[in-house]
């Protein structure tokens, strides 16, 4: 599933959950509510419930979805993007070439 679909599914699950904006939920509470809604209703039923609400109460549904999207973004932050030019460790330009053990000079006894 693409990240967009996962995010949309999470938003729909939070939308149909019992959690409210006035609860000022923590990210942990949001993640728990998403899991509970998906477990209780299933993904397709969450989508159907969201569609029902947008049909019955579009003005309220828009505000609730906006809140759900904000909370999902806060509870599931995107992973940090790695900059390939800023890798840790040796650079390919400065790393010593690897040599086979037979090519190394013999170790001197101490």
N, C-alpha and C positions, 0 to 999 in steps of 0.2 A: 504494500500500500504506500502511495507517495506521501510525503510529509504534509502536503496540502489536504489530502483526504483524511489523514489522521487528525489534523487540527480541526477540520470541519466536523468530524465525528465527535471529537471532544467538546466542541462548542455546542453541538446539538444535544449531547448528553447532559451538559451542565444546564442548558436552557430548560430541559424537561425535569431536572432534579428539583428537590424540595429546597435547596439552598437559595437564599435570597440576598439581594444586594445589601439590604439593611442588616444582615448578619455580619458584614465585613469579614468574610471568610479568609482564613490563611491559605497559602498555597497547598498545604497538606489537606485541608478540608475540601478544597476544590478538587484535588486529585481523587480523594475518597468518594466525593459525590459523583464524579464522572464514572469511576469504576462501578459504583452502586447502580447508577442509572443504566449503564450498558448491561450489567448483570441482570437487573430486574426487568428491563424492557426489551433489550436487544437493539442493535444498531438500526434496523429498519423501522422498528416501532418508534424510536426516538425521532427519526426523520419524519414519520407520519404525524407525530404529536406536534412537532415544530410547524409543519405545514398547516395543521388544524388551527393552531394558535394564530398564525399569520392570516389565515382566512377569517377567523372569528374576531380577533382583536389586533389588527395590524399596528395601531399606534402603540400599544403596550408591548407587542412582540418585538418591534424594532428596538425599543429601549432595552428590553431584556437581552436580546441577541448582542447588542452593543456591549452590555455589561459582561455577558458570557465570553465574548471574544477578548475583552480586556483581561478578565480573570484567567482565561486559558493561557494567554500570552505571558502572564505573570507566573503562573504555576508551572508552565513548561517552557522555560526560556530556550531559545535555539542554541545548539552547541557552538562553542567558539570555533571560528574558522581558523584553520592553520595556514600560515603564510609559508609556502615551500622554500622561499629564499631565506627564511629565518629559522632554519632547523637547528636543533641543539647538537652539540658534539662537533666532530670534525667536518670541515668542509671538504668537498671532493677536490678542491683546488689546493688545499694545504695538507691534506692527510698524507702521511708517508706511504709509499707503495708497499703493498703486502709482499713479503718474500717467503719462499718456502724455507722450512727449517734447515734444509741441506745447504741453502745459499748463505746462511748466516755464519759468521766466523765462529770457531770453536770457543766455548766458554773457558775462561782461565780459572784454575783452582785458586781458592782463597787462602 
